[in-house]
Amino acid sequence: MRSITDLVIYEEDLSRINACLSSLQRKARSAAVLLIDTSGQLIASVGETDALDATPLASLAAGSIAAAGALAQLLGEKEFSFVFYDGEKKRLHLSLIGGRAILLVLLDQNSAVALVRLQVKKFSREIEEVFTDLSRRPDTVAEGGGPLSKSNIGEITDDDVENLFGKG
């Protein structure tokens, strides 16, 4: 299974992901939904995200999922299906999607936890289908020869750069 960081996500793929996240946010009645790769990079977000500092939130969510995975192993479990944080005003539901991404759902007092869990299960499968489709397309694998892939980056010459930007 390829990591998300090994895939090139085109605009139409991101539109498909955003549609899934928007539907999840609406049906779960959540404040916001973020999709994060397991290294902590934000992939997409919908909802009330303007007041969020998404970069550290994404990194900390990835760390939390990694810690939960380590705890699961210590207890003889394969993994925990989700991590839940409950505060006075806000709640977070974190779940790992196919070992590739983290779905962070931000809840407020208007969100029902049972409804969120039900909708997360449904939409996790849909998002995993998007990633499966991406990994099957050979043109979306950065390793295999994209414009700046590892296999051809050494082939770019000074002349190529000058031709691209014009001679100074």
Z-matrix of the N, CA and C atoms (Angstrom, degrees):
N
C 1 1.452
C 2 1.525 1 108.61
N 3 1.313 2 115.90 1 128.97
C 4 1.459 3 121.16 2 -179.46
C 5 1.525 4 110.68 3 -82.60
N 6 1.313 5 114.96 4 144.43
C 7 1.457 6 121.35 5 175.06
C 8 1.526 7 108.74 6 -73.49
N 9 1.304 8 116.24 7 156.22
C 10 1.462 9 120.06 8 177.18
C 11 1.518 10 110.48 9 -61.98
N 12 1.324 11 116.81 10 -33.97
C 13 1.461 12 119.49 11 -179.29
C 14 1.519 13 112.03 12 -67.39
N 15 1.327 14 118.31 13 -13.89
C 16 1.462 15 122.34 14 175.66
C 17 1.524 16 112.14 15 -88.53
N 18 1.322 17 117.54 16 -5.51
C 19 1.462 18 121.45 17 -175.24
C 20 1.523 19 111.13 18 -106.30
N 21 1.318 20 114.90 19 148.81
C 22 1.458 21 121.13 20 171.58
C 23 1.524 22 106.41 21 -98.36
N 24 1.325 23 116.11 22 123.25
C 25 1.462 24 120.70 23 -179.24
C 26 1.525 25 107.76 24 -103.51
N 27 1.332 26 115.30 25 114.52
C 28 1.458 27 120.91 26 179.66
C 29 1.525 28 110.38 27 -82.85
N 30 1.331 29 115.20 28 168.56
C 31 1.458 30 121.04 29 -177.17
C 32 1.530 31 111.94 30 -56.52
N 33 1.326 32 117.20 31 -41.77
C 34 1.469 33 118.92 32 -179.54
C 35 1.526 34 111.52 33 -67.65
N 36 1.337 35 117.18 34 -31.47
C 37 1.463 36 120.77 35 176.11
C 38 1.524 37 109.96 36 -68.01
N 39 1.324 38 115.99 37 -43.53
C 40 1.457 39 120.66 38 179.08
C 41 1.528 40 110.54 39 -64.76
N 42 1.313 41 117.36 40 -36.25
C 43 1.470 42 120.61 41 176.24
C 44 1.524 43 110.60 42 -62.74
N 45 1.308 44 116.02 43 -41.23
C 46 1.473 45 121.09 44 178.03
C 47 1.533 46 110.51 45 -64.31
N 48 1.332 47 116.74 46 -42.93
C 49 1.464 48 121.13 47 177.93
C 50 1.525 49 110.13 48 -63.74
N 51 1.334 50 117.01 49 -46.34
C 52 1.469 51 120.80 50 179.94
C 53 1.523 52 111.91 51 -61.74
N 54 1.325 53 117.28 52 -36.25
C 55 1.468 54 120.46 53 177.29
C 56 1.528 55 110.30 54 -63.34
N 57 1.331 56 116.83 55 -42.26
C 58 1.474 57 120.91 56 176.98
C 59 1.524 58 110.46 57 -62.08
N 60 1.333 59 116.44 58 -46.66
C 61 1.461 60 120.45 59 -178.40
C 62 1.524 61 111.28 60 -64.27
N 63 1.331 62 117.22 61 -40.11
C 64 1.470 63 121.08 62 178.82
C 65 1.520 64 111.29 63 -64.22
N 66 1.329 65 116.42 64 -42.44
C 67 1.468 66 119.99 65 177.86
C 68 1.523 67 110.79 66 -63.77
N 69 1.327 68 116.21 67 -42.59
C 70 1.464 69 120.10 68 178.03
C 71 1.524 70 110.16 69 -61.33
N 72 1.312 71 117.37 70 -45.96
C 73 1.462 72 120.15 71 -179.14
C 74 1.527 73 111.18 72 -60.06
N 75 1.308 74 116.06 73 -44.48
C 76 1.468 75 121.00 74 -178.49
C 77 1.529 76 111.06 75 -66.76
N 78 1.334 77 116.79 76 -48.88
C 79 1.466 78 120.12 77 -175.68
C 80 1.524 79 112.84 78 -72.53
N 81 1.326 80 117.33 79 -28.73
C 82 1.465 81 120.61 80 178.57
C 83 1.527 82 111.74 81 -88.66
N 84 1.328 83 115.85 82 -6.38
C 85 1.469 84 122.06 83 -178.31
C 86 1.532 85 110.82 84 54.60
N 87 1.319 86 114.85 85 44.74
C 88 1.464 87 120.34 86 -178.91
C 89 1.523 88 110.36 87 -97.92
N 90 1.316 89 115.84 88 163.97
C 91 1.459 90 120.65 89 179.49
C 92 1.524 91 111.33 90 -76.33
N 93 1.331 92 116.87 91 -39.94
C 94 1.464 93 120.93 92 -177.97
C 95 1.522 94 109.52 93 -158.04
N 96 1.325 95 115.03 94 158.57
C 97 1.466 96 122.10 95 175.58
C 98 1.521 97 107.38 96 -136.13
N 99 1.326 98 116.07 97 131.72
C 100 1.459 99 121.63 98 177.70
C 101 1.518 100 109.04 99 -123.65
N 102 1.311 101 116.10 100 141.14
C 103 1.458 102 122.10 101 173.57
C 104 1.520 103 106.63 102 -111.75
N 105 1.319 104 115.82 103 125.57
C 106 1.461 105 122.74 104 -171.43
C 107 1.517 106 108.15 105 -129.31
N 108 1.335 107 117.89 106 141.16
C 109 1.461 108 117.55 107 173.78
C 110 1.527 109 108.65 108 -80.28
N 111 1.317 110 116.37 109 164.90
C 112 1.459 111 120.47 110 -172.47
C 113 1.527 112 113.32 111 -67.92
N 114 1.330 113 117.28 112 -11.72
C 115 1.465 114 119.62 113 175.27
C 116 1.526 115 111.65 114 -88.52
N 117 1.337 116 117.11 115 -4.93
C 118 1.457 117 121.28 116 176.96
C 119 1.516 118 115.16 117 100.23
N 120 1.328 119 117.96 118 10.88
C 121 1.464 120 121.60 119 178.53
C 122 1.528 121 109.77 120 -89.10
N 123 1.323 122 116.02 121 131.47
C 124 1.459 123 121.17 122 177.94
C 125 1.525 124 109.56 123 -70.81
N 126 1.325 125 116.42 124 128.89
C 127 1.463 126 121.89 125 177.85
C 128 1.524 127 110.00 126 -97.55
N 129 1.326 128 116.42 127 -47.82
C 130 1.465 129 121.10 128 -177.57
C 131 1.523 130 108.91 129 -158.64
N 132 1.331 131 115.22 130 157.04
C 133 1.462 132 119.80 131 176.93
C 134 1.521 133 109.45 132 -152.02
N 135 1.323 134 115.24 133 150.60
C 136 1.464 135 122.03 134 176.65
C 137 1.526 136 108.36 135 -140.10
N 138 1.323 137 115.02 136 159.26
C 139 1.458 138 119.63 137 175.94
C 140 1.514 139 112.79 138 96.01
N 141 1.310 140 115.17 139 -153.58
C 142 1.460 141 122.97 140 -175.62
C 143 1.528 142 109.77 141 -80.89
N 144 1.319 143 115.83 142 77.75
C 145 1.462 144 120.24 143 -175.45
C 146 1.525 145 113.39 144 -108.20
N 147 1.333 146 118.08 145 -6.12
C 148 1.465 147 120.56 146 -176.56
C 149 1.527 148 112.56 147 -60.51
N 150 1.315 149 117.59 148 -37.78
C 151 1.465 150 121.28 149 -177.91
C 152 1.530 151 112.47 150 -84.51
N 153 1.326 152 116.81 151 -5.04
C 154 1.465 153 120.35 152 -178.80
C 155 1.519 154 110.64 153 -88.61
N 156 1.308 155 116.61 154 142.91
C 157 1.457 156 121.29 155 170.01
C 158 1.526 157 105.05 156 -93.39
N 159 1.323 158 115.60 157 88.74
C 160 1.463 159 122.04 158 -167.31
C 161 1.522 160 114.09 159 -65.33
N 162 1.325 161 118.39 160 -33.09
C 163 1.465 162 119.78 161 -176.65
C 164 1.524 163 112.03 162 -64.02
N 165 1.341 164 119.53 163 -54.27
C 166 1.470 165 117.32 164 177.56
C 167 1.524 166 112.56 165 -68.31
N 168 1.333 167 117.26 166 -31.33
C 169 1.463 168 119.70 167 177.52
C 170 1.526 169 110.36 168 -61.13
N 171 1.325 170 116.72 169 -44.71
C 172 1.466 171 121.11 170 179.04
C 173 1.528 172 111.06 171 -63.72
N 174 1.318 173 116.91 172 -44.18
C 175 1.468 174 120.60 173 179.74
C 176 1.523 175 111.72 174 -63.21
N 177 1.324 176 116.28 175 -44.80
C 178 1.461 177 120.02 176 180.00
C 179 1.524 178 111.88 177 -67.31
N 180 1.328 179 117.07 178 -35.87
C 181 1.469 180 120.20 179 176.51
C 182 1.526 181 110.47 180 -62.72
N 183 1.329 182 116.84 181 -42.40
C 184 1.466 183 120.47 182 178.24
C 185 1.524 184 110.52 183 -63.34
N 186 1.326 185 116.80 184 -40.97
C 187 1.461 186 120.29 185 177.00
C 188 1.513 187 112.09 186 -64.00
N 189 1.312 188 116.42 187 -38.38
C 190 1.459 189 121.30 188 178.83
C 191 1.525 190 111.56 189 -64.71
N 192 1.327 191 116.06 190 -43.35
C 193 1.464 192 120.32 191 178.12
C 194 1.525 193 110.38 192 -65.11
N 195 1.330 194 117.02 193 -39.88
C 196 1.468 195 120.40 194 178.21
C 197 1.528 196 110.41 195 -63.60
N 198 1.333 197 116.89 196 -42.46
C 199 1.462 198 120.57 197 178.26
C 200 1.526 199 110.93 198 -64.42
N 201 1.324 200 116.95 199 -40.73
C 202 1.466 201 120.41 200 178.26
C 203 1.524 202 110.74 201 -63.15
N 204 1.334 203 116.92 202 -38.09
C 205 1.463 204 120.50 203 177.07
C 206 1.514 205 111.87 204 -63.70
N 207 1.330 206 116.60 205 -40.55
C 208 1.466 207 120.59 206 178.15
C 209 1.526 208 110.72 207 -66.74
N 210 1.327 209 117.04 208 -40.29
C 211 1.463 210 120.51 209 176.41
C 212 1.526 211 111.13 210 -62.39
N 213 1.323 212 116.29 211 -42.11
C 214 1.464 213 120.47 212 178.94
C 215 1.525 214 110.38 213 -59.07
N 216 1.315 215 116.91 214 -45.88
C 217 1.467 216 120.45 215 179.67
C 218 1.522 217 111.31 216 -61.90
N 219 1.331 218 117.18 217 -41.63
C 220 1.462 219 120.36 218 178.49
C 221 1.519 220 112.19 219 -60.54
N 222 1.318 221 115.73 220 -30.12
C 223 1.459 222 120.97 221 -178.91
C 224 1.523 223 113.03 222 -94.97
N 225 1.328 224 116.52 223 5.84
C 226 1.457 225 120.39 224 177.91
C 227 1.514 226 114.50 225 81.39
N 228 1.316 227 117.14 226 15.13
C 229 1.462 228 121.58 227 177.79
C 230 1.522 229 109.23 228 -96.51
N 231 1.330 230 116.41 229 153.27
C 232 1.463 231 120.11 230 174.54
C 233 1.528 232 109.60 231 -68.28
N 234 1.317 233 116.30 232 -48.33
C 235 1.462 234 123.09 233 176.83
C 236 1.513 235 108.59 234 -167.02
N 237 1.313 236 116.43 235 165.78
C 238 1.458 237 121.77 236 169.44
C 239 1.527 238 106.26 237 -96.20
N 240 1.318 239 117.05 238 136.85
C 241 1.463 240 119.70 239 -174.15
C 242 1.524 241 113.01 240 -71.47
N 243 1.332 242 117.23 241 -24.85
C 244 1.457 243 119.53 242 177.54
C 245 1.521 244 109.80 243 -159.30
N 246 1.320 245 115.17 244 164.19
C 247 1.462 246 123.29 245 173.88
C 248 1.523 247 105.97 246 -123.96
N 249 1.314 248 116.01 247 136.75
C 250 1.458 249 120.22 248 -176.71
C 251 1.525 250 109.56 249 -128.42
N 252 1.324 251 116.18 250 130.97
C 253 1.459 252 122.21 251 175.49
C 254 1.521 253 108.30 252 -117.23
N 255 1.332 254 116.30 253 132.06
C 256 1.458 255 121.60 254 -175.81
C 257 1.526 256 109.74 255 -121.94
N 258 1.331 257 116.76 256 111.40
C 259 1.462 258 121.84 257 177.62
C 260 1.515 259 110.68 258 -108.82
N 261 1.317 260 116.31 259 -176.34
C 262 1.462 261 120.40 260 -179.95
C 263 1.520 262 112.20 261 -66.19
N 264 1.345 263 116.05 262 -41.72
C 265 1.460 264 120.11 263 -176.05
C 266 1.522 265 113.45 264 -112.66
N 267 1.300 266 116.64 265 -30.27
C 268 1.466 267 121.13 266 -175.12
C 269 1.519 268 110.32 267 -125.77
N 270 1.316 269 114.33 268 153.73
C 271 1.461 270 122.06 269 174.89
C 272 1.516 271 108.18 270 -135.19
N 273 1.312 272 115.82 271 148.84
C 274 1.465 273 121.82 272 177.53
C 275 1.513 274 109.75 273 -122.01
N 276 1.303 275 115.50 274 134.44
C 277 1.461 276 122.59 275 172.46
C 278 1.523 277 106.05 276 -116.83
N 279 1.332 278 116.86 277 117.92
C 280 1.462 279 122.49 278 179.08
C 281 1.515 280 108.55 279 -114.37
N 282 1.322 281 116.52 280 133.80
C 283 1.463 282 119.42 281 175.93
C 284 1.522 283 109.57 282 -141.68
N 285 1.320 284 114.74 283 145.92
C 286 1.454 285 122.07 284 179.22
C 287 1.520 286 108.24 285 -89.04
N 288 1.325 287 116.48 286 132.21
C 289 1.463 288 121.31 287 -179.47
C 290 1.519 289 108.58 288 -107.83
N 291 1.310 290 115.64 289 106.14
C 292 1.460 291 121.64 290 174.63
C 293 1.517 292 114.75 291 54.90
N 294 1.311 293 118.06 292 26.61
C 295 1.454 294 121.16 293 -179.48
C 296 1.516 295 113.90 294 71.20
N 297 1.327 296 117.52 295 3.88
C 298 1.468 297 121.72 296 -174.63
C 299 1.514 298 114.19 297 -107.81
N 300 1.309 299 117.25 298 -32.50
C 301 1.464 300 120.68 299 -172.25
C 302 1.519 301 110.25 300 -147.36
N 303 1.307 302 114.36 301 165.53
C 304 1.460 303 122.16 302 178.70
C 305 1.520 304 107.74 303 -119.06
N 306 1.304 305 115.27 304 131.58
C 307 1.454 306 121.44 305 175.74
C 308 1.524 307 107.16 306 -103.00
N 309 1.322 308 116.59 307 116.92
C 310 1.457 309 122.21 308 178.72
C 311 1.522 310 107.34 309 -107.59
N 312 1.322 311 116.03 310 121.74
C 313 1.459 312 121.31 311 177.40
C 314 1.522 313 107.13 312 -114.56
N 315 1.325 314 115.68 313 120.86
C 316 1.461 315 122.14 314 178.63
C 317 1.520 316 108.29 315 -94.60
N 318 1.315 317 115.41 316 122.46
C 319 1.459 318 121.26 317 -177.87
C 320 1.518 319 109.65 318 -110.92
N 321 1.321 320 115.17 319 152.29
C 322 1.457 321 120.29 320 171.46
C 323 1.523 322 107.68 321 -119.91
N 324 1.330 323 117.48 322 -166.50
C 325 1.465 324 119.95 323 -177.51
C 326 1.525 325 113.14 324 -65.19
N 327 1.325 326 118.20 325 -18.82
C 328 1.464 327 121.57 326 -178.11
C 329 1.523 328 113.13 327 -85.69
N 330 1.316 329 117.57 328 -4.40
C 331 1.463 330 121.31 329 -175.43
C 332 1.524 331 110.58 330 -96.54
N 333 1.321 332 115.98 331 134.24
C 334 1.465 333 121.73 332 176.56
C 335 1.527 334 108.80 333 -93.86
N 336 1.320 335 116.58 334 123.56
C 337 1.461 336 121.67 335 -175.35
C 338 1.526 337 111.62 336 -59.30
N 339 1.316 338 118.03 337 -42.20
C 340 1.470 339 120.88 338 -179.35
C 341 1.526 340 110.88 339 -62.49
N 342 1.319 341 116.91 340 -40.77
C 343 1.464 342 121.22 341 178.26
C 344 1.526 343 110.25 342 -64.70
N 345 1.316 344 116.77 343 -42.06
C 346 1.465 345 120.88 344 178.83
C 347 1.522 346 110.11 345 -61.13
N 348 1.315 347 117.83 346 -47.25
C 349 1.471 348 120.94 347 -179.34
C 350 1.524 349 111.24 348 -60.15
N 351 1.316 350 116.94 349 -42.56
C 352 1.463 351 121.35 350 179.10
C 353 1.525 352 111.00 351 -62.44
N 354 1.321 353 117.05 352 -47.74
C 355 1.462 354 121.09 353 -178.36
C 356 1.530 355 111.76 354 -68.85
N 357 1.327 356 117.81 355 -36.13
C 358 1.465 357 120.90 356 178.23
C 359 1.522 358 110.08 357 -61.81
N 360 1.327 359 117.63 358 -42.01
C 361 1.475 360 120.24 359 177.87
C 362 1.522 361 110.84 360 -58.97
N 363 1.320 362 116.18 361 -45.69
C 364 1.464 363 120.82 362 -178.86
C 365 1.530 364 111.12 363 -64.09
N 366 1.310 365 116.96 364 -50.94
C 367 1.460 366 120.16 365 -174.32
C 368 1.522 367 112.77 366 -75.81
N 369 1.318 368 117.89 367 -22.94
C 370 1.469 369 120.20 368 174.41
C 371 1.518 370 110.09 369 -61.08
N 372 1.313 371 116.23 370 -41.06
C 373 1.474 372 120.24 371 178.01
C 374 1.529 373 110.78 372 -63.79
N 375 1.324 374 116.98 373 -41.52
C 376 1.467 375 120.27 374 179.58
C 377 1.527 376 111.69 375 -64.95
N 378 1.315 377 116.76 376 -42.23
C 379 1.466 378 120.16 377 179.47
C 380 1.523 379 110.12 378 -67.68
N 381 1.320 380 117.36 379 -38.96
C 382 1.469 381 120.53 380 177.15
C 383 1.526 382 110.46 381 -61.97
N 384 1.330 383 117.72 382 -36.09
C 385 1.468 384 120.89 383 176.13
C 386 1.530 385 111.14 384 -61.65
N 387 1.329 386 117.21 385 -39.37
C 388 1.466 387 120.77 386 177.30
C 389 1.525 388 109.42 387 -60.84
N 390 1.328 389 117.22 388 -46.64
C 391 1.466 390 120.73 389 -179.57
C 392 1.523 391 111.77 390 -65.62
N 393 1.319 392 116.90 391 -36.71
C 394 1.466 393 120.31 392 177.15
C 395 1.521 394 109.80 393 -64.07
N 396 1.333 395 116.86 394 -44.46
C 397 1.467 396 120.45 395 177.14
C 398 1.525 397 111.08 396 -60.21
N 399 1.330 398 116.76 397 -43.24
C 400 1.464 399 120.93 398 179.08
C 401 1.523 400 111.47 399 -61.29
N 402 1.316 401 116.82 400 -42.61
C 403 1.466 402 119.71 401 -176.11
C 404 1.520 403 112.02 402 -72.04
N 405 1.314 404 117.34 403 -18.68
C 406 1.470 405 120.62 404 178.18
C 407 1.518 406 112.26 405 -83.30
N 408 1.325 407 117.11 406 -18.79
C 409 1.462 408 120.80 407 -179.99
C 410 1.521 409 109.22 408 -84.81
N 411 1.317 410 117.31 409 115.17
C 412 1.467 411 118.33 410 -177.26
C 413 1.521 412 113.59 411 -63.96
N 414 1.319 413 117.98 412 -24.73
C 415 1.463 414 119.91 413 -178.41
C 416 1.518 415 113.22 414 -77.82
N 417 1.337 416 118.21 415 -5.62
C 418 1.459 417 119.76 416 -179.99
C 419 1.519 418 112.69 417 -102.26
N 420 1.303 419 117.53 418 5.76
C 421 1.456 420 119.86 419 -179.68
C 422 1.519 421 108.74 420 -95.87
N 423 1.311 422 117.15 421 111.81
C 424 1.460 423 122.06 422 -175.18
C 425 1.520 424 112.02 423 -59.95
N 426 1.315 425 117.92 424 -34.63
C 427 1.462 426 122.55 425 -178.39
C 428 1.517 427 111.46 426 -62.67
N 429 1.338 428 117.69 427 -30.20
C 430 1.453 429 120.82 428 -168.95
C 431 1.504 430 116.93 429 -89.19
N 432 1.297 431 120.94 430 5.37
C 433 1.451 432 117.97 431 175.34
C 434 1.501 433 115.16 432 130.51
N 435 1.310 434 118.51 433 26.36
C 436 1.453 435 120.74 434 174.29
C 437 1.515 436 109.48 435 -66.28
N 438 1.319 437 118.46 436 178.62
C 439 1.455 438 122.10 437 -175.47
C 440 1.532 439 113.62 438 -54.93
N 441 1.315 440 117.62 439 -36.15
C 442 1.462 441 120.45 440 179.39
C 443 1.527 442 110.28 441 -127.41
N 444 1.308 443 116.40 442 41.30
C 445 1.458 444 119.50 443 -178.42
C 446 1.518 445 110.92 444 -72.42
N 447 1.327 446 115.26 445 164.07
C 448 1.458 447 120.68 446 179.29
C 449 1.521 448 111.35 447 -61.10
N 450 1.334 449 116.47 448 -29.18
C 451 1.459 450 119.15 449 -175.46
C 452 1.527 451 113.31 450 -76.25
N 453 1.340 452 118.96 451 -22.84
C 454 1.461 453 118.41 452 -178.02
C 455 1.524 454 114.47 453 -123.39
N 456 1.313 455 119.02 454 3.47
C 457 1.459 456 120.25 455 -178.35
C 458 1.523 457 111.10 456 -62.98
N 459 1.327 458 117.55 457 -33.53
C 460 1.459 459 121.17 458 179.31
C 461 1.511 460 113.38 459 -71.45
N 462 1.327 461 117.45 460 -14.09
C 463 1.456 462 121.80 461 -178.68
C 464 1.527 463 112.72 462 -85.03
N 465 1.327 464 118.49 463 -9.60
C 466 1.456 465 121.62 464 -179.64
C 467 1.522 466 108.25 465 -76.37
N 468 1.324 467 115.88 466 126.98
C 469 1.464 468 120.83 467 -177.18
C 470 1.523 469 110.71 468 -106.07
N 471 1.326 470 115.54 469 169.72
C 472 1.465 471 120.73 470 175.81
C 473 1.526 472 110.70 471 -60.36
N 474 1.340 473 116.05 472 -37.70
C 475 1.467 474 119.89 473 178.20
C 476 1.524 475 111.15 474 -62.16
N 477 1.352 476 116.72 475 -39.52
C 478 1.461 477 120.37 476 178.11
C 479 1.530 478 110.63 477 -60.43
N 480 1.319 479 116.42 478 -43.96
C 481 1.462 480 121.05 479 -179.71
C 482 1.523 481 110.47 480 -66.02
N 483 1.340 482 117.31 481 -44.13
C 484 1.463 483 120.51 482 179.13
C 485 1.519 484 111.32 483 -63.10
N 486 1.331 485 117.30 484 -39.76
C 487 1.464 486 120.72 485 178.21
C 488 1.523 487 111.34 486 -66.21
N 489 1.321 488 115.97 487 -35.11
C 490 1.453 489 120.24 488 -179.75
C 491 1.526 490 111.49 489 -68.53
N 492 1.324 491 116.98 490 -44.58
C 493 1.458 492 121.30 491 -175.07
C 494 1.521 493 113.77 492 -102.53
N 495 1.302 494 117.13 493 -1.63
C 496 1.464 495 120.35 494 -178.24
C 497 1.518 496 110.29 495 84.27
N 498 1.272 497 115.27 496 148.29
C 499 1.466 498 119.32 497 -178.72
C 500 1.517 499 109.00 498 -78.75
N 501 1.372 500 114.85 499 130.95
C 502 1.457 501 121.94 500 -176.08
C 503 1.445 502 111.99 501 -76.68
